[in-house]
Amino acid sequence: MTQAEIYTAVPEHLPKNFPFYNWVPKPLGIAFLVILFIPIMTVSGAYTVNSSEMVGGLGIQSEHIAFISFVTSIGMAAFSPFFYALVSVRRQKMMSLVGFSILAVQSYICANTDSLFILALNSLVMGFVRQTLLMCNLFTLIKYGFGIEATRNVTPGNEPMDEKGWDALDTEKKASQPIIYFFFMLLGQIGTWITAWFAYNYHWQMVYYAMLGSILVALLITLVCMPYNPYPTKHSPLSFSKFGNVVVFCLMCCSFVYVTVYGKVYDWYDSPNIRWATVICVVSSLLFFYLEKTRRSPYFMLKAFKSRSIQGGILLFIGLMICNSSSMLVNIFVGVGMKTDQMQVAVLGNWVLLGYFIGLVTILILNSKGVHFKWFFALGFLLIGAASLFMYFEVQTDGMLERMKWPVVIRATGMMLLYSLIAVYANQRMPYKLLSTWVCIMLTVRMVIAPGIGSALYQVVFQHRQQYYITRYAHDYDRTNTETAMTYDMTARGMQYQGKSETEAQNMAAMSTKGKVQIQATLSAIKEMSGWTIYACIILAGLMLVVPWPKRDISKDTKEGFVNYYFLIINWAAPLQIYKEAKVKTKELRGIYIYFNSLDLTQPLIILTFLQITIKN
């Protein structure tokens, strides 16, 4: 048996009701596995829903909360290259006990620390552990609930051998992966609402203790209902041999996020902090690519970047996440124009579930009709643009919170189409050995790089346009304006009636006038940026329809295609060119290349021997 087959082989002494004891009924077991997803999807080092309370409690900036959230995503991406080796171990109880115990300790530390460094470091480890538990629990749920050994569908060597098989697999992914994404989005939104409820009704620290309670419930389920399973191999497949690669990867991503999050705070490269972060990012990036290029067993397969579908997936995710950063305009509008609190914003956010469901149904219906990827992508960008179009006409001084659910639903529908299907497009006809690397690339681009660029872009542009409109509108607010003068005098007189001095009363009246100008400038900036987002989405939707979408040529994946390919070269090209290509394509042929270089390649026996060795390797 190969190593992959050993990992995916479940020992005979395991209970038939794996991963539970035989006395656990299957419906209850499925419910338990779903419950385990709640702390996995929710626990974090910082929660954006209680950022305002946390900022007030710790006396820190909101940028710190955003940075910590990005660090959690970096930890999740850093684990991804290990996911195949880990899920193949099939030790659900051991992984759950170790993983949830680590999360429990870290959640307690995050609830009580006032050090941002400790908070960020715990968030990084939390992200790594969360992704470990997520993949382990997902593959276990698929096997337990549906009887499918999903690890065999990601094991190198089990790929389809013809175009018909690849097309059937891609069609299946086009339907199954959106369902999995919807499941995760559903649990994630439920967790977001729960944390918002605790933050609103109790102290912000109660969010951490609530998540700690959910972790303890998961540990109780694991201890009572799951048996212990030994390793299917003599030794654990995991080691610390690639620890240095992981550290360099995390350093590279953290320094990049630091620049995008804190750039606007420190006035970009006028600050030495941003300059040093940029230097660290560049140096760590070069070191990371050097390590992966020279290592015999790389942590990250650089050859994945040569895949056209992966290149397209990266560009699509960057475009999606930058355009989706326009969702901040809804939060700004309901916060400034309607004076909403965190709970109202969280309840408004629950409407994304309706959009996700509509998007899922749309995918399943159109997929059954054989609709091409480009139409899904174009429709997704148009829906995000339609949400911005709604905001363009809806933004006004007297806005209604109830009407804000429509841009949330429309954007979530487009988000579902793009978010789930870009991943399907990028790994179509992808060799299974590149799958772990693609997951790392996807999470890094989708959750770290693209959102960091998008949020920085929208926030910087918004601040500039807001200041522009403040300066423009302030010209009309002077004594020559009867309404402004009357409001100013009434405010100053009211402050004096309350016992304020004349100077204090005038300062309060000036601040009140400035507040009105600032609100009007904010609404104008939201309207302008919504218009820019509409244009961007229309351009991207048009590009989806005009760019070519070729599939990977798999004719050389089969032995017959490989033999025919090299016989064609032998007949029509110089003999040494064969071995130059072989030297590039297969490292194992370097010694063979030197040996065959001195032989007469016109002899049939030499040709057949070379082809046999090539196919074997």
N, C-alpha and C positions, 0 to 999 in steps of 0.2 A: 504493500500500500504506500502511496505517496504521503508526504506530510499533510497535504491538504485533506486527503481522504481520512487520515487518522484523526485529524481535528474534527471533521464533520461526522465521524462515526460515534454514535451513542452506545456505550457499553451495555451488554445484555442485562446486567444486574440492575440497571436503572428501572424505576417503576414505570409501568405503562402510562401512568397519569403524569408523566414528567411535565413540569418540574415539581409537582405537588405529590403529597402522599395519596394513596389510592382512595382514602376515605373522603377526600375533597371532591364534591360533585363538579362536573365540568363548568356549568354556568357560574357557580360561585368562584371557581378558579379564574375564569375570564374576568369576572368583576374584580377580583383581587389584583390581577395584573394591570387592569385599567387604573385602579386606585394608586398603584405604585407610580404611575406616570405623573400624578398630580405634583408631588414634591420634586420629581425629576424635572418637570417643565417649568416649575415656579421658583424654586429656591435660588437665591442669588445673593451677591454681596451688597447690592444696593437695589432699591425698587423705585422706579421712576414715578410710580403713582403717589408715593409719599415723599417726593423730593422736596416739596416746599416745607413740610414739617421737619424733615431731616436736616435741611439747610438751616432752619431756625434753631434746631436742637444742638447741632454741632458747630454752628457758626462758620460754615464752609460755603463755597460757591457752587452753583448748580452745575458748572463745568466739571467739577469733581465727580458728581453723580453720573454724568454722561460718560466720563472717562472710565469709571469703574464698570459700568454696564458694557462698554466695549471690551474691557479686559476679560470679562466673563466669556464673551463670544470668542476671544482669541484662545482662551483655554479650551473651548469646545473644538475649535478648528485644529489645535495642536494635537488632539487625540486622534483625529480621523485616520491618519495613516496606519494606526494600530488596530482599527476596528475589526478587520477580517480575522486576524490572529486571535483576537479576544473573544469574539462571538462564537468562534469554532470550538472553544474550550468546553462549553456547555456545563458551566458550574454556576448556576443561577443563585443558589443560596450563598455561596462564598462571596460572589461579587456583590450581591445585595447587602450582605452584612458589612463587608468592608466599606463599600461605597457610601451607604446611608450613614454609617458611623462617622465617616470623615465629614460628610455634609452636616451632621448634627453638631459636631464639635466646632466646625467653622461658622455655622449659623449663630451659635452662642457667642463666639468671639466677635463676629461682626456686630452683634446687638450691643456689645458692651465696650468696644474699643472706640477711642476718639482719634486714633492714628490713621491717616489716609493711606500711608504705605502698607500697614497691616491689612486694611480693608481691601486695597487693590491686590495684594499678594494672595489673600484668601479667595478673592473673586477669581483669580487666575486658576487656582487649584480647583475651585468649585466648578468652573467651566469644564475642566478636564474630566473630573469625576462625573459630572452630569452627563456628558456625552458618552462616557463609558457605560453608565447605567442605562442611558437611552437606547443605545444600540443593542445591548444585551437583552433588555426587556422587550424591545420591538421584535427581535428575531425569535425570542421565546414565545411571545404572544402569537406570532404567525404560525409557529409549529403547533402550539397547544390549541389554538382556536380553530385553525384551518387545516391542520395536518400536513403543512407544507414545510419541508426542510429548506428554508430560504438560503442557508449558507451554500448549498449546492449551486444556486443561481449566481453566486459571486466567486466561485472557486475557479481559479485559472485552469484551463484545460477542458472545462465543461461548456465552452462557447459553441453556438451553432456553427455548422460547417458549410452552410450555403446561404444564399441570399434569402431564400424562402423562410428558413429558420430564423434569421436575423429580423426579417420584417415582421414575422409573427411575434417574436419577443418584444420588439419595439411597440407593436400595437397593444400588447398586453401591458407594458409599462405605461403607455399613454392613458390607460384606464385605471390601473392599480395605484400608481404613484400619486395622482391627485386625491384619491381617497385617503391615502396615508397622510398627505399634507393637510387635508381637511381635519383629520382626527387630531393631529398635533396642534393645529391652529385653534380648534375648539377647546382643547385642554389648556392651551396657553392663555386664551382669553378668559376662561373660567378662573384660572389662577390669578390673572391680572385684576379681575373684579374682586376676588376674595381679599387680595392684599390691599386694594383700595378701600374696601369696607372696613378692614381692621385699622388702617391708617386714619380713616375719617372718624370712626367712632371711639378709638382708643389712642394711646400714645404711639408714635411711629415705631418704637421698639417692639410693640406687640406684633408687628408683622413678622419679625424674626422669630418670636416665640411661637406664633401660629404655624409658621413653616417648620419649626422644630417639632411641634406636636404632630404634624403630618408625617415627618420623617420617623418619629417614634412609632406611629401606626404602621408604617411600611416595615420597620424592623420587627414589630410584633407579628405581622403576617408572615414574614420570612422565617422567623424562628419557629412558629407553631405549625405552619402548613407545608414547609419545604424540607425534603430530606437532604442529607449531605451526599454529594457526588464526588468521587475521586477524579483526578486528571485522567483523560483518555491516553495520555502519554506518560513516560517516566518522569519527565521534567516539565516545568512550566514553560510555555512558549514565549513568555515575556521576559525581558531583561532590561538592564540599564545601559546597554551598549550604545543606544542612540539618544541618551539623555542630553548630551552636548548639542545635538542637532535641534532638539526640542527647545532648549534654552535660547539658542541663537534665533530660532524662528519666532519665539515669543518676544524676544528683545527687538527684533526687526518690526514686528507688527505694533508693539506697544509704543515704540518711538514714533512710528508713523501716525498713530492715533493721537498721540500727545500733541503733535504739530497741528493736526486738523481741529482738535478740540480747543486747545489753549492759544492757537494762533491769534484769534481775534481779541483775546484778553490781553495778551502781551504785545500787541501791535506787530505781530508776525516777526520778521527778521530784525527788527530793532531790538529785540530781546535776546540776550545770550542763551537763555533757556531753549528758545526755539532753534537757535543756530546749533547748539550742542545736540539737541534731539535729532536734527536733520543729519548731522555728521554720524551719530550713532546708527541712524536708520540706514544710511548709505553703506557704512562699514559692515554692519551686521548682515545686510543684504548680500554684499560681495562675499563675505565669509560663508554665508549659508549656501549660496550657489557653488562656491568652491568645494565645500564639504560634500555636497550631493553629487558633484561631478566626479570627484576622486574616490568616493567610497564604493567598495565592491557591493555592499548591501545597503543601498541608500534608504534614508528615511522618507525621501520625497523623490519620485521619479520625474526628472526634468523632461523626459521624452513626451510626457503628457501634453506639454505646450505645443508640440508639433501637430497635434490633432486639430483639424479644421473645425470640428464640432465643438471642441473645448474652447478654442479661440472665440468662436461665435457665442458660446455660452457666457464667457467672461464679459464680452462687450454688451450682451443683452442684459446681464445682471447689473452692470454699471449704469446703463441707460435707465433700467427699471427703478433702481434704488434712488438715483438722483431725481427722477421725476416724482417718485413716491414721497420724497422729502417735502413735497408741497403739502402733505398732510399737516405739517406744523402750522399752516395758515389757518386751518379750521380751529386748532387749539388756541391760537392767538386771538382769533375773532371772538370765540365764545368766552375767552378770559377777559378781554378788554372791552368788548362791546356789550357783553351780557353779565359780567361779574359773576361767573360761575365758580364753584368750588371743585375740589379734586373728585368728589364723589359723583357730581353731575357729569364731569368729563368722562369718568369711568363708565357710567351708565350709557352715555352717548357712544362710547367705544364699543359697547356690546352689539351695536347694530352691524358691526363688521361681520358677525356670524351669518347674518342674512345674506350679505354680499358674497361671503365665501361659499355658502350653500348654492346660491344662484350660479356662481362661477363653476362649481363642481357639476351641477346638472347640465350646464351648457357644454362643458367638456365631454361628458359622457354621451350626450345626444349627438354632438357634431363628430365625435370620434367614431361613433357607429356608422356615420355617413362617409367616413374616410376623408375628412377635411384635412388639408395640409397644415403643417405647423405655422406657416407664414400668416394664414388667416387668423389663427388664434392670437399670435403676437400682435398683429395689426389691430385686432379688436380690443385686446387688452390695453394697448397704449391709447386708443381712442376713448375708452371708458375712463381712464385716468384723466385724459384731457376734458371729457365731459363733466367730470367732478369739478375740475378747475373752472369750467365754463359756468357751472351752477354758482360757484363761489363768486365769480366775477359780477354776476347780476344780483346776487343775494346780499353781498356786503353793503351794509348801510348802518346808519346810526341806531335805528330801532329794529334790530334783528330779533328773530324768534329762535329759541333753542330747539324747538320741535322740528323746524325745517332743516336743521343741520344734519339730521340723520340721513338725508338723501345724498349729499356728497360723500358721506361715510360709506353708505351702501354701494354707490356706483364705483367709488375707488376700490373698495374691497373686492368687487366682482372682477374688475380688470386686474387687480393684484393677484387673485387666485389663478386666472388664466395664465399670467406670465410667470408667477412664482413657481408653480408646479411644473409647467410644461417646458420651461427653459432647461430645467434639470433633465427632463426626459430627452430633449433634443441633444443636449451636450453629451450624453452617454449612449446615444444610439450607435450600435455596432462597435461599441468600445470594448477592447480586450479586457477581460476581468482583472488582469494584473494591474491595470491603471485605475481601477475603480476607487481604491482607497485614496490615491493621490487626487483624483477628481473631487471626492467629497471634501478633502482639505482645501482644495482650490475654491470650490463652491462656497463653503462656509466663510473662508477668508474674504472673498470678494463680496458675497451677499450680506454678511453681517459685520464686516469690519471696514474694508477699503471703500466700497461704494457708499454705504451710509455715512462714513466719515467725510468723504468728499461732498456728498449731497447736503448734509446738515451744515457743514462749514460754508458751502456756496450760498445756500439759501439764507443763512443767518447773517453773513457778511453783506450780501446784497440788500437784504431787508433793512439792516441798520442804516446803510447808506441812503436808501430811498426814503426811509422814515425821517432821517435828519434833513434830507432835501425838502420834504414836504413841510416839516416843522418850520424851517427857515422861510419857505414860500408863504405859508399861511400866517406866520407871525406878523407880516407886513400889514395885514388888515385889522389886527387887534391893537388898536391904539385909541386915544381919546376922541379921534374924529369919528369913530364908529359909535353911534348912540347906544346900541344894545350892549356892546362891550363895556362902555363907560358906565352904564347903569348897573350892569352885573358886578363890575369891579367895586363900585361905590357901595352897593348893598352888602357885598361880602366883607369889605373893610369895616363898614358900620356895624355889622353883626358881630365881628370879632371884638370890636371895642365895647359893645354891650356885654360881652362875656368876660370883660376885665382885661383884655389884651391892650398893650400899649399901641400907640399910633404906628410905630415902626413894625411891630409884630403883625398888626392887622393888615398893613399894606403888603407885607411879605406873604401872608396867607392868601390875600386876594390875588397877588401875582401868581402864586403857585396854582390856585384854582383856575385862573385863566390859561396858564400854560398847560394844565391837565386837559382842558378841552381841546386846545390846539394839538396836543400830542395824540389824543384819541382820534381826531379827524385825520391826522397825518398817518397814523397806523392803519386806519381803514383804507386810505388811498394807496398805501404801499402794498397792502394785501391784494387790492384790486389789480394793481399794476403787475405784481408777480404772478397772479393767477393768469393774466393774459399771456405772459411769457411762457408759462407752463403749457398753455393751450397750443401755442406755436411749436414748442419742442415736441409735444406728443404727436401732433399732426405730421411733423417731419419724420419722426421715428416710425410712425405707422406707414408712411409712404415708403420708407426704406425697406420695411419688412416685405413689401410687395414687389420690389424691383431687384433686390439682391438675389443671387443664385443660392440654392440650398442643396448642394450635392451631398450624397452619402459616401461613406468611406468605401473604397474599393477593396473587397475581400477576396478577389480572385487569387491573390497570392497566399491566402491563409491555408488553403488546402494543399496536400502533397502534389496532387495532379497539376494544380496551377503553378506551384513552385517549380516543378520539373519542366513544365512547358515554358515557363518564363526564362529559365536558364538555357534551355536548348535553343530558344529563339536568339538569345544573346550569342551563344556559341556559333550559330550559323551566320549571323550578320554583323558581329562586332569582334574586336580584337580579343584574343583569349585572356590576356591579363586583366581586362576590364571586369571580367567575372569576379576575379578574386579581390579586386579593389572594392567592388560593391559588397562582396561577402565580408571583407575585413571591416567595413563600416557597419554592416547590418548585424554581424554576429561576432562578439568578442572571442568566442571559443575557437574561431577559425584563424586566429593570428598565426599560430604555429603551422597550421595546415597551409596557410597562404605562402609562408616562406618555403615550405617543402615543395609544394606544387609549382612554385614559380620557376623552378629549374627543370620541370618536366615538359615533355612534348604534349601539349594539350590537344593535339589533333587525333590522338589515339582514343578510340572509343572506350577502352578499359579505364583509362585515366579519367575520362569524363564521367563515366558511371560511378566510379569510386568517389569522386568529388561530390556528385549529387547525393549519394547515399549518406556521406558524412554530413553534408549540409542539411539534409532532411532530418537526420538523427539529432542534430544540434538545434 
